[in-house]
Amino acid sequence: MGYRALYRQYRPATFSEVIGQDHITTILKNQVQAGQTAHAYLFAGTRGTGKTSTAKILARAVNCQQPQGGEPCGQCSACQRTQGDHVDIVELDAASNNGVEDVRSILDKVRYTPLELRTKVYIIDEAHALSPNAFNALLKTLEEPPGHVMFILATTEPQRIPATIISRCQRFDFKRISGDELSGRLQYVAQQEGFALAEDAALLIARLSDGGMRDAISLLDLC
């Protein structure tokens, strides 16, 4: 088996494993537990702060057959199926698929019910990169979304997303992760990987990574 980057290996699998974003994960857990999730979310924040990871956890949680305190249980058949890629959880990287045809190709399938899961989830990464026509196509669907669909838009540049789209989403702003939280996670990863990491070194890597968990773990990987 080839080498697997540390940040992929230590990607959070539950809301409680997402570092530094309790103001967001607590609300999402409560929504899942109460069965009151929105049909569209906007996750905004600098890179590597957990937006896509949280989107994937939310996709699993809304489909979990017996969520534990709003968390995906990890045991039911839906959780087992969604550990890898799944046909009902569609990811689109808008940075490289930003045309109206790219968006239409997924929106055309929105009206069909999910194949295996309860909710079909569309995660659109770098959503600000969509073209004006693609945004218009998306807006039509967001105005009258089918009950079995959820959209999660993730972006590092929310100011580039049209106000008409933002107004139809529940917006969550991910903050830069503090040096102490980053350093603590780096020491945990080092310990799991079986090597010693001095506290000063962990704090230095944390400072260089500018509040992004992915960058911090990638830097640790390089070291």
N, C-alpha and C positions, 0 to 999 in steps of 0.2 A: 504493500500500500504506500502511495506517495506521501510526502510530508504535508501535514495539514496545519495551516497558519494558526497560531495561538488564538487570535481574536475570533476565528471561526469556532475553535474548540470550546472557548469560554463565552460564547454568545449566550445571553440569558434565556432560559426556557420558561420562566414564570415572571409575573409582575414583581414579586419580592426580590428577584435577582437583578432587576434593573437598578443600577446605582445612581443615586443623586436626583431621581425624578419622582420622589414620593408624592409631590403635589399633584402629579398626573396619575400615577399608578393606583393610588388610593381611590380616586374618583372612578377610574375604569373598573376596578374590582367591584366597587359598590354597584355600578351600573349593570355589570354582568350578573351579580348576585340577585339584583332586583328584577332582572329581565327587562331593563329599560335602556338598552344601548341605542345610540343614534344610527341613522342610515348613512351618515357621512361625517368623517372626521378630517381635520387638518392638523398635522403634526409639524410644527415649525421649530427650527433651532439649528445651531451650528453643527458641522459634520461630526459624526462619531459620538453623539450624545444619547443614542438609543432610540431614535425615531423608528427605523425599520424593524429593529428587534421588538419594540413595543407593538408595532403593527402586526407582526407575525404572532405574538402572544395573544393579542386581542382576537385575531382570526381563529386561533385554536380555542380560546375561552368561549367565544359565542357558539362554537360548534360542539363543545364538550357536553357529554350526556349527563354528567354529574359534577359540575364545577364545585370545588371546595373553597368556600369563602371568596368566590369570584375568580379563582385561579383554575386553569385547566388541570384536570385530575391526573393526566398522564397515563391513566390505566384503561379508560374506555376505548371502544373500537375507533371512535372518531379521533381521539388523541393519538392512538397508535398510527392511524392512517396519515395524520397530518404532521408526523415527525419529519418527513422529508417533503419533497414537492408533492402537491396534490392538485388534481384537475379543477377542483372547486375554489382553490385559492390562487388567484391570478396575479402575478407580479409584472408590472410594466415599468421599464426604466425609461422615463420620458426624455432623459438626456440624449438617448440614441433612437428612441421611437416617438418622435414628437409631432408627427403629422396627423392630419385629420383622418387619414386612412388607418393609421395604427390604432387610434382611439375608436374609430367606427368598428374595426374588426372585433374589439372586445364588447362594445356597446350593443352590437347586433345580437350577441348571445345573452345579454342581460335578462331578457324576458323569459328565457328558459330556466326552469327550476334546477337547483343543484343536482348533480348526478348521485352523490353519496351523502353529502353533508346537509345540515339544516339551512345554513346560510352560505351564499356564495360571496366571497370577499375579494374585492379588487384593491390591490395595493399599488398606488402610482408614485414611484420614487422620483425625486427631482421634478415635482409636478410643475414648477415655475417655467420649465423648458417647453411646455406644450405650446403649439402655435395658436393664434387667435381662433382659427377655425376649429381646432381640436377642443379648445375651451368651450366654444359655442355648442359643439356636439355633446360635450360632457354636461353642460348646464341643463340641456333639455332632459337628460336622464335624471339629474339631481333634483329637478323640479317635481318629477313624478316617479320616484324610484319604486320598483316592485318590492313587496314586503320581504322577499327572500334574499335581498342584496345589501351589501355594505361596501362603501367606498372609504379608503383611507389614503389621503394625499399627504405625502411627506415632502418637505421642502426646506432648503437652507435660505431661500429668498422669498419670504411670504409677501413682500411688497410688490412682487411681480405677478402675483395671482389676482385676477379680476375680483373686485368687490362683490360682484354677483355670485361668484363661486364661494367666496369666504362666508357670505351671509347664509349659505345653505349648509355649512359645515359646523360641527362643534370644534372650536379651535383650542389646541393645547400648545403652550410654548415650552419647549425643552430648554433648560438652562445649562450653561457650561458646568461641568462637574468640578467640585472643589479639589484642591491639591491633596488634602488629607484623604478624601474618599478614593481618589485615583490611586494614591500611594498604598492605601489599605488593600485595594483590589489587586494591585501589582504584586504585593507581598503574598497574597493568597495564591495567585497564579504560580508564582515562583515556588512556593511551598508544595503545591500540587505536582509541579513538574520536577520536584526533587533537587532544586538548587538554592543556594543562599543568596538573598538580595538584601544588601545593607539599607537601612532606613533612608540614609542620605541619598543613596542612588535612586531609590524609589521616588523620593521627593523631587529629585532633579529630572527624572523622566516625566513625572507628573507635570512639572513646570513647563518642560519643552513641548508637551502635547496640547497645551492651550485649552484645557477643559474637555478634551475629547477622549473617551474611553478607548475607541478603536485605535487612535493614533498612539495612545500610551502603551497598549498591549503590543502593537506592531513594533514600537521602539524597543520594548523589552525583548521581543523576538529577535531583533537585529543584534542586541547586546549579547 
